[in-house]
Amino acid sequence: MPEGPSILLMKEDLRKFTGQKVTDTAGNAKFDKEPLEGKTLLEIKTFGKQTYLVFDEMSVRIHLLMFGSYSIDEQTKPDSSLRLALHFKTGAMYFYTCSVKMVDHEFLTAIDWEADIMSDIWDPKKAEKKLKLKPQMMACDALMNQDIFSGVGNIIKNEVLFRIGVQPESLIGNLPPKKLKELITEARNYSFDFLKWKKEFVLKKHWLVHTKAICPICGEKLVKKQTGIGKRRSFYCEKDQKLY
């Protein structure tokens, strides 16, 4: 599943179409696409793993889910995978195997934009307050909670917990205040490292534990385990990451 930094890169690719009118639509998303034709794409907004194509009276929400993808100017996958295509005078955008929905502007106003880990208005104090309300939540679930850390995915989760030396199944309420602040700070720090490395095509070279077998600190074998409510893969070192 693409994480917040990857969605920002997609936004950069799509941005060239802002200010342009939709000339044609296609795709098998289950809503009437005709109202989009002739409309001007006013803005592209992102919230964590979601992208919003904003028009005057409506917006299109794109969520790439686990296996979604996109392309610019050329359709690269078959019609059966094409959820939405928007054509403009200068090119087109295509979205495949993803969730595509129409939403109104009220929907956008209800979003807590300060929860977006990559946003300029990200509020770490608000994240801390939300975490303290869930003392029985595991650290792995907390980082993956999109209401608290919108945009954080499994890669960021694993790498952040290794950076701060916390085992995934640690309870939020058991973390010392310093560790709780480290968790919040590194969630944002690593997200921007992710973005930088992704742009340079070297992201995987910087993974310390995600999908790895050996701890880079002590050389012991890493634990690979499905953890938390979502049963997502965690990679961690029992020696260098403490269970709180």
Residue, then its C-alpha position, 0 to 999 in steps of 0.5 A: m500500500p502506498e504511504g503518505p510520501s508516495i502520495l505526495l509524489m503522485k500529487e506532484d505528477l498530477r499537479k500539471f493539470t490544475g487549472q485545466k478543464v476535463t475534456d473526457t472521462a472513462g473508467n469503471a468506477k461506479f458513479d456518473k462521470e459525465p458531470l466532471e466533463g467541462k469542469t476545471l480541476l481547481e486543486i489537488k489535496t492530499f490527506g495521508k494515503q488519500t488524494y482529492l481532485v477538487f472541482d467547483e461543486m464536487s471532489v473525487r477521492i482517490h485511494l490506491l488501497m493495497f495494489g492501486s497505481y496511476s499513470i500520466d498521459e498514457q494508459t498502461k493497464p487494461d480497461s478492466s483495471l481502469r477505475l478512472a481516466l480524466h482527459f485534458k487538452t494537454g494529457a490525461m491521468y489514469f487510476y487503476t485498481c483503486s477506490v474512486k468516489m465522488v464526495d462533496h465539499e462538506f466531506l472535505t471540511a470534516i477532515d482533520w487536516e492537522a493529522d496528516i503526517m506530511s502536512d505543513i499544519w501537522d500538529p504533534k501536540k494533537a497527536e499526543k493528546k489522541l495517543k494519551l486517550k488510548p493507553q491500551m493501544m499497541a505502538c504498532d497500531a498507534l502508528m498505523n492509526q490514520d486518525i492520529f498519523s495519517g499517511v503512516g504505513n507499515i514500512i514507516k511503522n517498522e522503521v520508526l519503532f526500530r529507530i526509537g528502540v520500542q517493540p511493536e506490541s508495547l502499550i502506549g500507556n506504558l511508554p515513558p513520556k520521552k519515548l512517546k515524544e520520540l514516537i511522534t517526532e520520528a514518525r514525521n522525521y522518517s516520513f520525510d526521509f522516506l520522501k527524500w529517498k523515494k525521490e532518489f530511488v534508494l528507499k529500500k537501501h535505507w531499510l534497517v529492519h523492514t523485510k530484513a532478517i538480521c538486526p543491523i545493531c547487534g547482528e541477532k536474528l530479527v523477529k517477523k510477526q503479525t502484530g496488532i489489530g490489523k495483523r500487519r507484518s512487524f520486523y523487530c529486534e528483541k534485544d535492541q527494542k524494548l517491550y513496554 
